Amino acid sequence: MAQVVEKTGIKKEPGYLYFVDKNGNIARVPMARGKSKPKGKKEVVKKVGIKKEPGYLYFIDKNGNIARAKMARGRK
């Protein structure tokens, strides 16, 4: 189950991949289509500066907030 870490409420535009970068900010890059390389650089959308804890996967949820989920490691 995902847990909201920071409420940002950003609006996602189609054609971009949104992610939490290593500095804890929300960033985006244009999506690659087919076998083409992405034609753009990383662009910071919102500076949040959250501290990431090990063992969690951080992502942007459908409401535009930063959420995290425990990583599934070592299942059998």
Stockholm file with secondary structure:
# STOCKHOLM 1.0

chainA/1-76         MAQVVEKTGIKKEPGYLYFVDKNGNIARVPMARGKSKPKGKKEVVKKVGIKKEPGYLYFIDKNGNIARAKMARGRK
#=GR chainA/1-76 SS CCEEEECCCCCCCTTEEEEECTTSCEEEEECCCTTCCCCSCCEEEECCCCCCCTTEEEEECTTSCEEEEECCCSCC
#=GC SS_cons        CCEEEECCCCCCCTTEEEEECTTSCEEEEECCCTTCCCCSCCEEEECCCCCCCTTEEEEECTTSCEEEEECCCSCC
//
